[in-house]
Amino acid sequence: MKTRESGIEAQIAGIKRAIVEIGALRPGSLTRQYNVCRSPGCHCKANPPKKHGPYYHLSYTRHGKGGTRSIKKEDLAAVRKALANYARLRRLVDRWIDLATELSDLQLHPSKPSRPGAKRA
């Protein structure tokens, strides 16, 4: 049993190291949008249409409040990286919680050494 506990503790330590290395964080999702304007002779109304854009928007919720931000093309790479970092952080924290729960269960309910003929509960 101690081997399993040691393995879990090693995995948790690895998760902690990985979390420290994560860079900028940003919750939310990025969307790309194309628009049609109101000008009657504009190319966005041609057949086939050539819509205006793309325009990028970041939608997020933080502390129960939602928001949207327009993102410039030159900032896309940084925003995408921050979104990926945030998603990775969430996965790592979820894994950490799963492992910590398993470790706690092992420590709270250690299995008793089995005796020949003894019944397990």
N, C-alpha and C positions, 0 to 999 in steps of 0.2 A: 504493500500500500504506500509506503514511503517513497517508492520509486515513482509511482503515479503522481504523488504530491510534488516531488522534485521536478518532474516533467512539466507539470502545470505551472509551477513557480518560474521555471525557465522560460516558458512561453509568455508569461505575464511580463517578465523582465524584458524580453524581446519587443513586446508591444510598447512598453514604456520608452525604450530606446527609439523605436520608430516614430512615436508621437513627438518626441523632442526634435526630431529632424524635419518635421513638417513645416513648410513655410507659410506664406500668407493664406488666410482662410476667408471664404466668402460663402454664406449659405445662399441657396436660391437656384433658379434655373434660367438659362439664357435662351431667348427666342429670336428668330430672324423674321422680319416682316417686310413685305413689299406693299406699296401703296399706289392707289389711283387718285390723281388730283381732279380738280374741277374744271381745269382749262379745256375747252371744247376741242382744240386742234392738237392737243398734246400726244406724244408718242405712246403714252400709257393707255390710250384708247384705240390704238391701231389694231389691225387684225393680222397677225397675232399681236396682243398687247405687249409692250415693253414697260413694265411697271417700274416705279421709282423705288430705289433701294438697292441693296438690303439695308434695313435699319435694325439695330440690335437692342434688345431690351432685357434687363435683368429683373426678374420678379423674385421676391423673397418675403419670408415671414420671420420676424424676430421679436421675442417677448410678446407674442400675441398680436403684433401689429404687422400688417403687410405693407409692402412698398414696391415701387417699380422705378428703375433708373434707366435712362438711355445710355448706351455704351458706344463710344467712338470706336471706329475700326482699328485705330492704333492702340487701343486698350484691350482689344479682344483677347490676345494671347495671355496677358496678365490675369484677366478676369477668368478665363477658362482654367488656367493653372490654379487659381485660388478656389474655384468651384471643385476641381478635382481633389485638391488638398482637403477641402472640407468633407467631401464624400469619403475620402480615405480615413480621415479622423473618425468619422461616425462608424465606419466598419471596424476600425481598431478598437474603439471604445466598446462597441457591442460585443466583440470577441473577448475583450478583457472582462466584461461583466459576466459572460457565459463561463469563462474559466474560473473567475473568482467565486461564482456560485458553486461550481463543481468542487473547487478546493474547499470551500466552506462546508459543503455536504460531507466530504471525506473526513474533515477534521471534527465535525459534530457527531458523526456516526461512524467511527472507525469499526471495521469489521473485526470480530473477535477471532482469535486463532481457532481453527476447527479441531475438535477432538474426535477421535474415531467413534462413530456411532451417535454423535451429538447432532441434534436437529438445529437447523438455522431458522432464525425468526424471519 
